[in-house]
Amino acid sequence: MQKPLSLRWLEVFQLISKSGSIQKVAQETDLSISTVSNHLRSLESTLGVDLVNHNRRPMNLTPAGVVFARYVHDGLITLKRGEAEIRSGSWQHATDLRMALLDDFDNEVGPELFQSLSSALPRCNFRHYTRPSHEIVEKLQEQKLDAGVATRPPGLLADLVEYPLMRDPFVLVVPSGYSQGLQDLMTADSPLPFLRYSRHHTIGKQIETQLIRLKILLPNRYELECNQSIIGLVAGGNGWTITTAASYHRAQRFHDKVQVIRFPGKSFARIVSLFTTHVYPVETSKLILDALQTSLRSCFTEPVVARFPWLADEFHIIDTETA
């Protein structure tokens, strides 16, 4: 009788096929290097074929390994989807939710969102995290989260499901009372320095891409990760920045010391989305989406547009059905 394949062997093989390293898989799974190696050898012995080139570093797949990896990937996705449906099924029976919010929305959206979800999902255990967008996407891809709200990164995310939430336009924020021309700001010798968002973050990368498109070169004297720090420095008259309407709104303590100006020329915006893994139940995802849209509308788009009517066409919740 043919020896059955172990699910653990398949999981280890999938991880090795992605990283090409037994050592990395051992670290990720908290298994010893010898255990990971034995799992791989047992799988190859049972199949009677080498799946990886053991003498290459990083280890790459043999032709047989390439073919088998496709089936393993599809099979494990199906199993995980089945597990998620058994655990959660329809949204009334959801029992676990590991979710991360973009830090811009943690203070206002977070409490309202989880109050809503706790009522709708009375049996659910919540694990809530606050992270920058790129870390949320990475953790979703590693299946360390079930859902996350993040800025849409450049490029396709074929391994995640995206539900667009909000169009968040970029604007200029300058000290209150600033009266010089905008062109004076966007020069290398401007007396008021440009305060950059970290280019490790998705928002910082998007701003830099737009500046390059416009052929605007600004000195890199200040580069910060914290939105509150950037708006606080602008409020103190120490510089100006490009940010989004939502990020500006979050820094409410500084609103009386700064002014918001429409981005000159062609506008651009970030898309904030709800991302989930392919195995997370669609019913629960849509429940989260509805709660998020309600919260973002009341906490962000409506109060900002009431104050700045010229943002009405640019700052809005995205109709998911239309998207």
N, C-alpha and C positions, 0 to 999 in steps of 0.2 A: 504493500500500500504506500502511495506517495506521501511523503511527509508534508503536513500543511504549513503554509506560510504564516509567520507571526506578524501581527499588526505592529509590534514594536520594531521588528526588522524593517518593515516598510517605512515607518516614520523616520527611522535613522537613515535609511537610504535616501529618502527625499531631502533631508537636511544636508547630507553629504553632497548630493547632486547640486544643491544651491551654493554651498560654501566651498566645496572642494577640499575640506580640511576636517579630519577626524578630531583634531584638537579643538577646533571651534565648536563642533557639534557636542563634544564632551562638556565644554564650558556652558553651552546653552541648555543642555539637558540635565546637568548635574550628575552625569554618569562618568565613570572612569574611562580613560582612553582605551584601555584593554577591553572594556565592556562594549564600547561603540564598535571597535574593530571586530570583536567576536560576532556582534549582531550582523555586521556587513558580510563577514565570511560565511556565516550560517545561511544567509539569504542566497549568496552566490553558490554555495555548495548544494543547497536544495534545488536551485534552478539549473545547476550544472553549467554555468557560464559566468565569466567575469563581467561585472557591471561597471567597474571603474578601472582605470590604469593605476595600479598601486605604486608604480615606480615614478610617477609624475607628481610634481608639486607646483601649484595645487593639483589635486587629483581631478582628472577629467573623466567624462563618461566614455565608455566604449560604445561602438554602434549599437550593441544589444542594450547597453545601459540607457542610451538616448530613447530608444523605443519603449523600454520598460518604464522609464521615468514618467512618460506621458500618461501611461495607464495608472501608475501609482498616484500621481497628482490628482487625476480625475476621480479615482476611487476614494482617496482620503477626503476630498472635498464632499463627495456624496455622503460618506459616513458622518462627517462633521455636521453636515446639513441635517441629516437624520437625527443625530444626537440633539442638535439645537431644537428641532421640532418636537422631539419627545420631551425635552426639558421644558420648552416654552409653549409649543403648539400655538394656539390662538393667543392673542395678547392678554386675555384674562388669566392665563396660567403661567405667565412669564415668572421665572424664579431668580434670574441673575441678570444684572446689567452692569458692565464695566464701561464707563463712559467718561470721555474727556471733553472739556470745553476750552476753546480759545480764551486766553487770559483776558481779552477785551470784554468778554461777556460774563465773567465769573461773578462779579459783585451783584449785578442786577438780574441777569437772566438765570443764573444758577439756582438761587433759592426758589424763585417762582417756578422754574422748570421742574425741580425735584419735588416740590410740593404737589404739583399737578400729577406727576408720574406716580408718586407714592399713593395718591388716591386711586388712580386708575389701575395700578399694579400692586394690590395689597399684599401679595405673597412674594414680591420681588426683593432681593437683596441688592442694594446699590453700592457700587464702588465708584466714587467721583474723583476726577483728577483735573488739574489745571496745567496746561502745557502750551508752549508756542506751536504754531501750526505744523511745522516740519516734524516735530517730535510726535505729534498726534498721528500723523500719516504713517510714520515709521512704526509706531506701536500697533496700529491697525494692521499693517502689512505683516507684522510679526505675530499677529493674532493674540496680542496681549491686551487688546481692547475689543469690545463688541461694537461700539459706536463712538463717533467723535465729531465735534464741530470745529472746522478748520478752514483757513483760506485755501481755495483751490490752487494747487501748485501747477507750474507749467508742465506740459506733457500729459499723456494718458495714464490713468491708474487702472489698468485692466483687471487687477486682482481685488478691487474694491467697488462697492456700489455707491453712487453719488446721488444725493438729493439736493439740488441747488436751493438755497434759502434766501439769500439777500444780496442785492447789488449795492456795494459800498464804495461810493466815488471818492477819489483823492481830491484834496483841497490844500490850499496854502494856509498856514497859521503863522501870524506875525504878531509882534507886540502891539498892545493897544496903543493907538495914537500914531502908528507908523504911517507916514504920509508920502514917502518917496515912491517912485515908479517901480513896478514889478521887475522891469528889465534891469534895474540897478541891483536887485537882489541876486539875479541869476548870472552874476559875473564872478570871475575868480578873485577880483580885488574888492568885492563888496565889504563894507565895514561891518555889516551884520552877517555873521557866519552861518552857514548851512549846518543844521543839526541832523545827522543821518540816523536812520534806524540800522541796526546791525545787519550787515549783508549776509549773515548766517541765517537770518529769518526770512520767511517767505515775503513779508511785506517789504523788507529792505531790498530784496532782490528785484521785486516788481518795480519799485521806485527807480532803482538804478537802470533797469532796462528801459524805462520811459525816458530818463535823462539822456541815455545814449542815443535813443531814437531821435531826440530833439537836438542832439549834438551840443548838449550843455555839460561843460566840464567844471565841477566845483571842487575846491580843496577838501581833503578828507581830514579835517582837524578834529571833528567830534563825531563819534560813532557810538550809539548807545542801544541797549536792548530794551530798556524800560520806557514805556509810553508816558507814564506819569512824569518821569524825570525830564523827558524831552519837552513836553508841554510846560512843565514848571520852569525850565530854562528860558523858553520863549516868553513866558509871563514875566520873568525877571529882566527882560530886555537883552538877553545874552545870545540871541540868534533867532532864526526862523526855521520852519520845517515844512515838509510835505507829509501829510498824514491822511487818514480817511475820516469821513464824517463820523463813523462810529467810534473811532479811536479818540477823536476830539471830544465827542460827547461824554466819553468815559471820564475825562479829566475835568469834571465839573467845578472843582474847587478853584480852577484857574480861569474860568470863563470870563470873569470881569476884567481880566488883565491881558487878554489876547483878542484878536479879531480874525475871522475866517474870511477867506477870499477865494473866489472861484479859480480853479486851475486855468491858467492862460492857455489859449489854443484848444486843441482837441482834448476833450476830457478822457480820463481813463479810470478804471475802477477795479476793485478786487471782487471776486465772487466768494461769498461765505457759504459753505455747504455742510450738510450732514453726510458723513461717510460711515458706511457699515461694511462688515465683511460679507462675503457672498453666502456664508452659512447662517447669518443672523436672520430670524424670521421677519418676513416682509410686514406682517401685521403689526408687530411691535415697532418696527422702523417707522411706519406711517403714523403710529400713535405719538412717537417722539417728535416726528416732523411737525405734526399739527400743534403740539404744545410749544415747540420752538418758534413757529411762525407767529403764534399768538403773543408770546413773550417778547420777541424781537420787535414786533409792530408796536406794542404799547411802551416798551422801554427805550426804543431807539428811533425807528423811522418816523413815527408820528410826532414826538416832541421836537426832533431836529427839523423836520420839514415845517412845523408850526413856527419855528424861530427863523428859518431860512427858506422861504417859499421857493426860491430859485433852485433849490435842490429837489423839488418835487418829482421831476421827471427822471432824476438820476439815482436817488436814494430810495429804494423800495424793496418790499418783499417779492420774491420771485414766485410766480404762479407755477407750481411744480408740474401740473398737468400740461401747461403750455410748453414748459422747458423740456 
